[in-house]
């Protein structure tokens, strides 16, 4: 069986990942995320659309190793690159080894200040 974590996710997060802090209730953990905040432009048949929903990718096995279940992350605060965000939802992005071996894309909104 191919180890997608070692061959794919580890190198990608080593290059593109940034340190982050996820606060779920009273639990705070450090992890690596890939910043997906900026809008993307996608073109198809000459039509351009812009994705504007801020997000961040994290590895599900990294969350599980820190005792965090993805389902518990809604409402959590994710801080990285000098800003804080509230996790409003998520999309699981599995790999051929299953969803629990892949990534999660946190769908974010700016955290309330104060």
C-alpha positions in Angstrom: 0.0 0.0 0.0 1.3 3.5 -0.8 1.9 5.8 2.2 0.4 9.0 0.9 1.2 10.8 4.1 4.9 10.2 3.8 5.1 10.6 0.0 2.6 13.5 -0.5 1.4 15.3 2.6 4.7 15.4 4.6 6.7 17.1 1.8 3.8 19.5 0.9 3.4 20.6 4.5 7.2 20.9 4.9 7.3 23.4 2.1 3.9 25.2 2.2 2.8 24.6 5.7 2.8 27.4 8.3 2.7 27.0 12.1 -0.8 27.4 13.5 -2.6 27.1 16.8 -6.0 25.5 17.0 -8.1 26.2 20.1 -11.0 23.8 20.6 -12.8 24.6 23.8 -10.1 24.7 26.5 -7.7 22.6 24.4 -5.0 24.4 22.5 -2.7 22.5 20.0 0.0 23.4 17.6 -0.2 22.1 14.1 0.8 22.9 10.5 -1.7 24.3 8.1 -1.6 25.4 4.5 -3.0 28.9 4.1 -5.9 29.0 1.6 -7.2 32.4 2.5 -6.6 34.3 -0.7 -9.3 34.1 -3.5 -8.5 31.9 -6.5 -9.4 32.6 -10.1 -10.5 29.6 -12.1 -11.0 29.7 -15.8 -13.0 27.3 -17.9 -14.0 28.0 -21.5 -13.1 31.6 -21.2 -15.3 32.1 -18.1 -13.5 33.2 -14.9 -14.9 32.7 -11.4 -13.4 33.7 -8.1 -13.5 31.6 -5.0 -13.7 33.9 -2.1 -14.2 31.6 0.9 -11.2 31.7 3.2 -9.9 28.3 4.3 -6.9 26.4 5.6 -5.8 22.8 5.0 -4.7 20.6 7.9 -3.8 16.9 8.0 -6.4 14.7 9.7 -3.8 12.3 11.2 -2.0 15.3 12.8 -5.3 16.4 14.4 -6.0 12.9 15.6 -2.5 12.5 17.1 -3.2 15.6 19.1 -6.5 14.3 20.4 -8.7 16.5 18.2 -11.7 15.1 16.3 -12.5 17.0 13.1 -16.2 17.1 14.1 -15.3 19.0 17.2 -13.5 21.8 15.3 -16.6 23.8 14.3 -16.5 27.0 16.4 -12.8 26.5 17.2 -10.3 29.3 16.7 -7.5 28.8 14.2 -4.6 31.3 14.4 -1.9 31.5 11.8 0.1 34.1 9.8 -0.8 36.7 12.4 -4.6 36.4 12.2 -7.3 34.5 14.0 -10.1 32.7 12.3 -13.2 30.8 13.5 -13.8 27.5 11.9 -17.4 27.6 10.6 -17.4 24.3 8.8 -15.1 21.9 7.1 -14.7 19.6 4.0 -12.9 16.3 4.4 -10.5 15.6 1.6 -9.5 12.0 1.7 -6.9 10.1 -0.2 -6.9 6.5 -1.5 -6.2 5.3 2.0 -9.4 6.9 3.3 -10.7 10.2 4.7 -9.0 9.8 8.1 -5.6 9.6 6.3 -6.1 12.7 4.2 -6.7 16.4 4.8 -9.4 18.6 6.1 -10.1 22.0 4.6 -11.4 24.3 7.4 -13.9 26.9 6.1 -13.1 30.0 8.0 -14.6 33.4 9.0 -12.7 36.2 10.7 -12.7 35.7 14.5 -14.4 38.3 16.6 -11.9 40.7 18.3 -12.3 41.2 22.0 
